[in-house]
Amino acid sequence: MTKPAPKRYRTTNWKAYNQALIQRGSLSVWFDTTMSWQATPQGKRGRTQTYSDVAIQFCLTIKNLFGLPLRQTIGFIQSLLKL
């Protein structure tokens, strides 16, 4: 059995096609405004935590979602926070 020939689509509206390609590379990330990045003091001995558990979980989620190495994830998160 032979495969049917794939359909060829002709682009007639190049302006909309170019905009669609640009939008495809767009990335939207929403931050919860109540999320605290800094850890709250625990009142125990020893060094205090720098970042909260929620911030660490967010960074690890981004790392696994995009399959990034740790240092690239750090750079990506820093660039998001600059926005």
Backbone atoms as SQL, in Angstrom:
CREATE TABLE atoms (id INTEGER PRIMARY KEY, chain TEXT, resi INTEGER, resn TEXT, atom TEXT, x REAL, y REAL, z REAL);
INSERT INTO atoms VALUES
  (1, 'A', 1, 'MET', 'N', 0.836, -1.171, 0.000),
  (2, 'A', 1, 'MET', 'CA', 0.000, 0.000, 0.000),
  (3, 'A', 1, 'MET', 'C', 0.886, 1.241, 0.000),
  (4, 'A', 2, 'THR', 'N', 0.610, 2.174, -0.846),
  (5, 'A', 2, 'THR', 'CA', 1.425, 3.380, -0.930),
  (6, 'A', 2, 'THR', 'C', 0.806, 4.488, -0.093),
  (7, 'A', 3, 'LYS', 'N', 1.684, 5.339, 0.380),
  (8, 'A', 3, 'LYS', 'CA', 1.220, 6.476, 1.171),
  (9, 'A', 3, 'LYS', 'C', 0.658, 7.542, 0.244),
  (10, 'A', 4, 'PRO', 'N', -0.384, 8.216, 0.683),
  (11, 'A', 4, 'PRO', 'CA', -0.883, 9.327, -0.139),
  (12, 'A', 4, 'PRO', 'C', 0.117, 10.483, -0.099),
  (13, 'A', 5, 'ALA', 'N', 0.173, 11.217, -1.162),
  (14, 'A', 5, 'ALA', 'CA', 1.094, 12.350, -1.233),
  (15, 'A', 5, 'ALA', 'C', 0.662, 13.425, -0.241),
  (16, 'A', 6, 'PRO', 'N', 1.624, 13.996, 0.493),
  (17, 'A', 6, 'PRO', 'CA', 1.248, 15.040, 1.450),
  (18, 'A', 6, 'PRO', 'C', 0.722, 16.277, 0.730),
  (19, 'A', 7, 'LYS', 'N', -0.253, 16.902, 1.363),
  (20, 'A', 7, 'LYS', 'CA', -0.843, 18.101, 0.773),
  (21, 'A', 7, 'LYS', 'C', 0.140, 19.257, 0.876),
  (22, 'A', 8, 'ARG', 'N', 0.163, 20.057, -0.147),
  (23, 'A', 8, 'ARG', 'CA', 1.003, 21.250, -0.157),
  (24, 'A', 8, 'ARG', 'C', 0.127, 22.463, 0.055),
  (25, 'A', 9, 'TYR', 'N', 0.499, 23.224, 1.045),
  (26, 'A', 9, 'TYR', 'CA', -0.259, 24.433, 1.331),
  (27, 'A', 9, 'TYR', 'C', 0.531, 25.630, 0.826),
  (28, 'A', 10, 'ARG', 'N', -0.132, 26.490, 0.151),
  (29, 'A', 10, 'ARG', 'CA', 0.509, 27.705, -0.340),
  (30, 'A', 10, 'ARG', 'C', 0.218, 28.845, 0.620),
  (31, 'A', 11, 'THR', 'N', 1.249, 29.582, 0.933),
  (32, 'A', 11, 'THR', 'CA', 1.087, 30.744, 1.792),
  (33, 'A', 11, 'THR', 'C', 0.669, 31.924, 0.934),
  (34, 'A', 12, 'THR', 'N', -0.496, 32.467, 1.258),
  (35, 'A', 12, 'THR', 'CA', -0.989, 33.609, 0.490),
  (36, 'A', 12, 'THR', 'C', -0.850, 34.911, 1.263),
  (37, 'A', 13, 'ASN', 'N', -0.847, 34.819, 2.573),
  (38, 'A', 13, 'ASN', 'CA', -0.731, 36.017, 3.399),
  (39, 'A', 13, 'ASN', 'C', 0.610, 35.956, 4.130),
  (40, 'A', 14, 'TRP', 'N', 1.646, 36.485, 3.516),
  (41, 'A', 14, 'TRP', 'CA', 2.980, 36.385, 4.081),
  (42, 'A', 14, 'TRP', 'C', 3.129, 37.203, 5.360),
  (43, 'A', 15, 'LYS', 'N', 2.428, 38.301, 5.465),
  (44, 'A', 15, 'LYS', 'CA', 2.532, 39.130, 6.670),
  (45, 'A', 15, 'LYS', 'C', 2.028, 38.357, 7.891),
  (46, 'A', 16, 'ALA', 'N', 0.883, 37.715, 7.762),
  (47, 'A', 16, 'ALA', 'CA', 0.333, 36.924, 8.865),
  (48, 'A', 16, 'ALA', 'C', 1.211, 35.709, 9.150),
  (49, 'A', 17, 'TYR', 'N', 1.770, 35.113, 8.113),
  (50, 'A', 17, 'TYR', 'CA', 2.648, 33.953, 8.285),
  (51, 'A', 17, 'TYR', 'C', 3.906, 34.346, 9.066),
  (52, 'A', 18, 'ASN', 'N', 4.496, 35.476, 8.725),
  (53, 'A', 18, 'ASN', 'CA', 5.681, 35.943, 9.440),
  (54, 'A', 18, 'ASN', 'C', 5.359, 36.264, 10.894),
  (55, 'A', 19, 'GLN', 'N', 4.213, 36.882, 11.147),
  (56, 'A', 19, 'GLN', 'CA', 3.798, 37.172, 12.524),
  (57, 'A', 19, 'GLN', 'C', 3.580, 35.885, 13.308),
  (58, 'A', 20, 'ALA', 'N', 3.017, 34.873, 12.667),
  (59, 'A', 20, 'ALA', 'CA', 2.798, 33.591, 13.342),
  (60, 'A', 20, 'ALA', 'C', 4.127, 32.944, 13.711),
  (61, 'A', 21, 'LEU', 'N', 5.117, 33.057, 12.846),
  (62, 'A', 21, 'LEU', 'CA', 6.433, 32.505, 13.161),
  (63, 'A', 21, 'LEU', 'C', 7.080, 33.253, 14.318),
  (64, 'A', 22, 'ILE', 'N', 6.896, 34.549, 14.364),
  (65, 'A', 22, 'ILE', 'CA', 7.448, 35.338, 15.465),
  (66, 'A', 22, 'ILE', 'C', 6.760, 34.968, 16.775),
  (67, 'A', 23, 'GLN', 'N', 5.442, 34.828, 16.755),
  (68, 'A', 23, 'GLN', 'CA', 4.687, 34.484, 17.966),
  (69, 'A', 23, 'GLN', 'C', 5.018, 33.080, 18.457),
  (70, 'A', 24, 'ARG', 'N', 5.405, 32.201, 17.552),
  (71, 'A', 24, 'ARG', 'CA', 5.718, 30.833, 17.945),
  (72, 'A', 24, 'ARG', 'C', 6.931, 30.801, 18.863),
  (73, 'A', 25, 'GLY', 'N', 7.836, 31.759, 18.719),
  (74, 'A', 25, 'GLY', 'CA', 9.008, 31.831, 19.580),
  (75, 'A', 25, 'GLY', 'C', 8.765, 32.598, 20.862),
  (76, 'A', 26, 'SER', 'N', 7.565, 33.070, 21.069),
  (77, 'A', 26, 'SER', 'CA', 7.239, 33.864, 22.245),
  (78, 'A', 26, 'SER', 'C', 7.111, 32.974, 23.482),
  (79, 'A', 27, 'LEU', 'N', 7.491, 33.507, 24.622),
  (80, 'A', 27, 'LEU', 'CA', 7.420, 32.766, 25.871),
  (81, 'A', 27, 'LEU', 'C', 6.784, 33.660, 26.922),
  (82, 'A', 28, 'SER', 'N', 5.735, 33.174, 27.552),
  (83, 'A', 28, 'SER', 'CA', 5.063, 33.930, 28.607),
  (84, 'A', 28, 'SER', 'C', 5.196, 33.165, 29.914),
  (85, 'A', 29, 'VAL', 'N', 5.680, 33.841, 30.942),
  (86, 'A', 29, 'VAL', 'CA', 5.831, 33.236, 32.261),
  (87, 'A', 29, 'VAL', 'C', 5.152, 34.161, 33.254),
  (88, 'A', 30, 'TRP', 'N', 4.265, 33.607, 34.052),
  (89, 'A', 30, 'TRP', 'CA', 3.576, 34.386, 35.073),
  (90, 'A', 30, 'TRP', 'C', 4.167, 34.037, 36.430),
  (91, 'A', 31, 'PHE', 'N', 4.452, 35.085, 37.207),
  (92, 'A', 31, 'PHE', 'CA', 4.928, 34.904, 38.569),
  (93, 'A', 31, 'PHE', 'C', 3.795, 35.225, 39.521),
  (94, 'A', 32, 'ASP', 'N', 3.699, 34.448, 40.567),
  (95, 'A', 32, 'ASP', 'CA', 2.734, 34.736, 41.615),
  (96, 'A', 32, 'ASP', 'C', 3.280, 35.901, 42.437),
  (97, 'A', 33, 'THR', 'N', 2.490, 36.940, 42.591),
  (98, 'A', 33, 'THR', 'CA', 2.976, 38.131, 43.296),
  (99, 'A', 33, 'THR', 'C', 3.197, 37.872, 44.781),
  (100, 'A', 34, 'THR', 'N', 2.559, 36.852, 45.324),
  (101, 'A', 34, 'THR', 'CA', 2.728, 36.562, 46.745),
  (102, 'A', 34, 'THR', 'C', 3.896, 35.619, 47.005),
  (103, 'A', 35, 'MET', 'N', 4.536, 35.123, 45.932),
  (104, 'A', 35, 'MET', 'CA', 5.645, 34.185, 46.111),
  (105, 'A', 35, 'MET', 'C', 6.846, 34.924, 46.687),
  (106, 'A', 36, 'SER', 'N', 7.356, 34.416, 47.793),
  (107, 'A', 36, 'SER', 'CA', 8.520, 35.048, 48.413),
  (108, 'A', 36, 'SER', 'C', 9.778, 34.314, 47.966),
  (109, 'A', 37, 'TRP', 'N', 10.731, 35.060, 47.425),
  (110, 'A', 37, 'TRP', 'CA', 11.978, 34.461, 46.950),
  (111, 'A', 37, 'TRP', 'C', 12.947, 34.245, 48.098),
  (112, 'A', 38, 'GLN', 'N', 12.911, 35.116, 49.085),
  (113, 'A', 38, 'GLN', 'CA', 13.832, 34.999, 50.212),
  (114, 'A', 38, 'GLN', 'C', 13.227, 34.086, 51.273),
  (115, 'A', 39, 'ALA', 'N', 14.078, 33.277, 51.888),
  (116, 'A', 39, 'ALA', 'CA', 13.612, 32.349, 52.922),
  (117, 'A', 39, 'ALA', 'C', 13.346, 33.106, 54.216),
  (118, 'A', 40, 'THR', 'N', 12.358, 32.633, 54.948),
  (119, 'A', 40, 'THR', 'CA', 12.058, 33.237, 56.243),
  (120, 'A', 40, 'THR', 'C', 13.008, 32.654, 57.285),
  (121, 'A', 41, 'PRO', 'N', 13.429, 33.457, 58.252),
  (122, 'A', 41, 'PRO', 'CA', 14.328, 32.944, 59.294),
  (123, 'A', 41, 'PRO', 'C', 13.647, 31.848, 60.106),
  (124, 'A', 42, 'GLN', 'N', 14.386, 30.790, 60.413),
  (125, 'A', 42, 'GLN', 'CA', 13.828, 29.652, 61.137),
  (126, 'A', 42, 'GLN', 'C', 14.043, 29.753, 62.644),
  (127, 'A', 43, 'GLY', 'N', 14.988, 30.568, 63.075),
  (128, 'A', 43, 'GLY', 'CA', 15.265, 30.695, 64.502),
  (129, 'A', 43, 'GLY', 'C', 16.117, 29.558, 65.033),
  (130, 'A', 44, 'LYS', 'N', 16.751, 28.798, 64.151),
  (131, 'A', 44, 'LYS', 'CA', 17.611, 27.688, 64.562),
  (132, 'A', 44, 'LYS', 'C', 19.069, 28.089, 64.387),
  (133, 'A', 45, 'ARG', 'N', 19.944, 27.292, 64.951),
  (134, 'A', 45, 'ARG', 'CA', 21.372, 27.543, 64.821),
  (135, 'A', 45, 'ARG', 'C', 21.841, 27.147, 63.428),
  (136, 'A', 46, 'GLY', 'N', 22.923, 27.759, 63.014),
  (137, 'A', 46, 'GLY', 'CA', 23.492, 27.428, 61.714),
  (138, 'A', 46, 'GLY', 'C', 23.175, 28.497, 60.683),
  (139, 'A', 47, 'ARG', 'N', 23.639, 28.229, 59.508),
  (140, 'A', 47, 'ARG', 'CA', 23.440, 29.190, 58.420),
  (141, 'A', 47, 'ARG', 'C', 21.983, 29.191, 57.979),
  (142, 'A', 48, 'THR', 'N', 21.459, 30.373, 57.750),
  (143, 'A', 48, 'THR', 'CA', 20.072, 30.478, 57.302),
  (144, 'A', 48, 'THR', 'C', 19.980, 30.202, 55.806),
  (145, 'A', 49, 'GLN', 'N', 18.824, 29.774, 55.378),
  (146, 'A', 49, 'GLN', 'CA', 18.606, 29.530, 53.956),
  (147, 'A', 49, 'GLN', 'C', 18.554, 30.856, 53.217),
  (148, 'A', 50, 'THR', 'N', 19.026, 30.837, 51.969),
  (149, 'A', 50, 'THR', 'CA', 18.997, 32.055, 51.163),
  (150, 'A', 50, 'THR', 'C', 17.675, 32.187, 50.430),
  (151, 'A', 51, 'TYR', 'N', 17.233, 31.106, 49.798),
  (152, 'A', 51, 'TYR', 'CA', 16.012, 31.127, 48.991),
  (153, 'A', 51, 'TYR', 'C', 14.948, 30.247, 49.632),
  (154, 'A', 52, 'SER', 'N', 13.696, 30.602, 49.384),
  (155, 'A', 52, 'SER', 'CA', 12.593, 29.820, 49.938),
  (156, 'A', 52, 'SER', 'C', 12.435, 28.519, 49.159),
  (157, 'A', 53, 'ASP', 'N', 11.721, 27.582, 49.746),
  (158, 'A', 53, 'ASP', 'CA', 11.474, 26.300, 49.087),
  (159, 'A', 53, 'ASP', 'C', 10.663, 26.479, 47.811),
  (160, 'A', 54, 'VAL', 'N', 9.756, 27.451, 47.804),
  (161, 'A', 54, 'VAL', 'CA', 8.933, 27.710, 46.619),
  (162, 'A', 54, 'VAL', 'C', 9.802, 28.208, 45.468),
  (163, 'A', 55, 'ALA', 'N', 10.775, 29.069, 45.762),
  (164, 'A', 55, 'ALA', 'CA', 11.667, 29.587, 44.720),
  (165, 'A', 55, 'ALA', 'C', 12.533, 28.472, 44.148),
  (166, 'A', 56, 'ILE', 'N', 13.028, 27.594, 44.996),
  (167, 'A', 56, 'ILE', 'CA', 13.842, 26.469, 44.532),
  (168, 'A', 56, 'ILE', 'C', 13.002, 25.523, 43.688),
  (169, 'A', 57, 'GLN', 'N', 11.776, 25.255, 44.109),
  (170, 'A', 57, 'GLN', 'CA', 10.889, 24.376, 43.345),
  (171, 'A', 57, 'GLN', 'C', 10.567, 24.989, 41.980),
  (172, 'A', 58, 'PHE', 'N', 10.366, 26.298, 41.917),
  (173, 'A', 58, 'PHE', 'CA', 10.102, 26.970, 40.648),
  (174, 'A', 58, 'PHE', 'C', 11.287, 26.818, 39.699),
  (175, 'A', 59, 'CYS', 'N', 12.499, 27.042, 40.214),
  (176, 'A', 59, 'CYS', 'CA', 13.699, 26.928, 39.377),
  (177, 'A', 59, 'CYS', 'C', 13.888, 25.502, 38.872),
  (178, 'A', 60, 'LEU', 'N', 13.653, 24.517, 39.713),
  (179, 'A', 60, 'LEU', 'CA', 13.799, 23.125, 39.281),
  (180, 'A', 60, 'LEU', 'C', 12.722, 22.732, 38.278),
  (181, 'A', 61, 'THR', 'N', 11.531, 23.303, 38.409),
  (182, 'A', 61, 'THR', 'CA', 10.473, 23.040, 37.432),
  (183, 'A', 61, 'THR', 'C', 10.856, 23.592, 36.068),
  (184, 'A', 62, 'ILE', 'N', 11.385, 24.809, 36.029),
  (185, 'A', 62, 'ILE', 'CA', 11.841, 25.405, 34.771),
  (186, 'A', 62, 'ILE', 'C', 12.975, 24.574, 34.183),
  (187, 'A', 63, 'LYS', 'N', 13.882, 24.106, 35.038),
  (188, 'A', 63, 'LYS', 'CA', 15.021, 23.294, 34.585),
  (189, 'A', 63, 'LYS', 'C', 14.541, 22.017, 33.913),
  (190, 'A', 64, 'ASN', 'N', 13.602, 21.331, 34.530),
  (191, 'A', 64, 'ASN', 'CA', 13.091, 20.077, 33.968),
  (192, 'A', 64, 'ASN', 'C', 12.182, 20.309, 32.771),
  (193, 'A', 65, 'LEU', 'N', 11.436, 21.388, 32.784),
  (194, 'A', 65, 'LEU', 'CA', 10.511, 21.680, 31.695),
  (195, 'A', 65, 'LEU', 'C', 11.249, 21.910, 30.383),
  (196, 'A', 66, 'PHE', 'N', 12.342, 22.667, 30.440),
  (197, 'A', 66, 'PHE', 'CA', 13.093, 22.984, 29.231),
  (198, 'A', 66, 'PHE', 'C', 14.312, 22.092, 29.034),
  (199, 'A', 67, 'GLY', 'N', 14.612, 21.220, 29.987),
  (200, 'A', 67, 'GLY', 'CA', 15.758, 20.329, 29.858),
  (201, 'A', 67, 'GLY', 'C', 17.086, 21.071, 29.857),
  (202, 'A', 68, 'LEU', 'N', 17.193, 22.095, 30.696),
  (203, 'A', 68, 'LEU', 'CA', 18.396, 22.922, 30.730),
  (204, 'A', 68, 'LEU', 'C', 19.371, 22.420, 31.784),
  (205, 'A', 69, 'PRO', 'N', 20.675, 22.600, 31.543),
  (206, 'A', 69, 'PRO', 'CA', 21.645, 22.366, 32.612),
  (207, 'A', 69, 'PRO', 'C', 21.489, 23.426, 33.700),
  (208, 'A', 70, 'LEU', 'N', 22.098, 23.179, 34.845),
  (209, 'A', 70, 'LEU', 'CA', 21.893, 24.053, 36.003),
  (210, 'A', 70, 'LEU', 'C', 22.327, 25.492, 35.737),
  (211, 'A', 71, 'ARG', 'N', 23.502, 25.696, 35.163),
  (212, 'A', 71, 'ARG', 'CA', 23.989, 27.062, 34.958),
  (213, 'A', 71, 'ARG', 'C', 23.149, 27.811, 33.934),
  (214, 'A', 72, 'GLN', 'N', 22.648, 27.123, 32.927),
  (215, 'A', 72, 'GLN', 'CA', 21.757, 27.779, 31.966),
  (216, 'A', 72, 'GLN', 'C', 20.435, 28.138, 32.625),
  (217, 'A', 73, 'THR', 'N', 19.976, 27.283, 33.524),
  (218, 'A', 73, 'THR', 'CA', 18.741, 27.573, 34.251),
  (219, 'A', 73, 'THR', 'C', 18.916, 28.815, 35.115),
  (220, 'A', 74, 'ILE', 'N', 20.053, 28.928, 35.769),
  (221, 'A', 74, 'ILE', 'CA', 20.318, 30.096, 36.607),
  (222, 'A', 74, 'ILE', 'C', 20.301, 31.364, 35.761),
  (223, 'A', 75, 'GLY', 'N', 20.952, 31.329, 34.613),
  (224, 'A', 75, 'GLY', 'CA', 20.961, 32.489, 33.724),
  (225, 'A', 75, 'GLY', 'C', 19.577, 32.827, 33.204),
  (226, 'A', 76, 'PHE', 'N', 18.790, 31.792, 32.895),
  (227, 'A', 76, 'PHE', 'CA', 17.431, 32.001, 32.396),
  (228, 'A', 76, 'PHE', 'C', 16.560, 32.650, 33.464),
  (229, 'A', 77, 'ILE', 'N', 16.634, 32.165, 34.696),
  (230, 'A', 77, 'ILE', 'CA', 15.836, 32.719, 35.793),
  (231, 'A', 77, 'ILE', 'C', 16.271, 34.157, 36.084),
  (232, 'A', 78, 'GLN', 'N', 17.572, 34.420, 36.053),
  (233, 'A', 78, 'GLN', 'CA', 18.050, 35.783, 36.285),
  (234, 'A', 78, 'GLN', 'C', 17.544, 36.735, 35.213),
  (235, 'A', 79, 'SER', 'N', 17.510, 36.275, 33.967),
  (236, 'A', 79, 'SER', 'CA', 17.005, 37.147, 32.900),
  (237, 'A', 79, 'SER', 'C', 15.504, 37.381, 33.046),
  (238, 'A', 80, 'LEU', 'N', 14.767, 36.386, 33.543),
  (239, 'A', 80, 'LEU', 'CA', 13.335, 36.577, 33.779),
  (240, 'A', 80, 'LEU', 'C', 13.096, 37.581, 34.903),
  (241, 'A', 81, 'LEU', 'N', 13.921, 37.533, 35.924),
  (242, 'A', 81, 'LEU', 'CA', 13.731, 38.437, 37.057),
  (243, 'A', 81, 'LEU', 'C', 14.113, 39.869, 36.717),
  (244, 'A', 82, 'LYS', 'N', 14.968, 40.059, 35.709),
  (245, 'A', 82, 'LYS', 'CA', 15.321, 41.414, 35.283),
  (246, 'A', 82, 'LYS', 'C', 14.162, 42.089, 34.572),
  (247, 'A', 83, 'LEU', 'N', 13.271, 41.304, 33.972),
  (248, 'A', 83, 'LEU', 'CA', 12.122, 41.879, 33.272),
  (249, 'A', 83, 'LEU', 'C', 11.236, 42.508, 34.298);
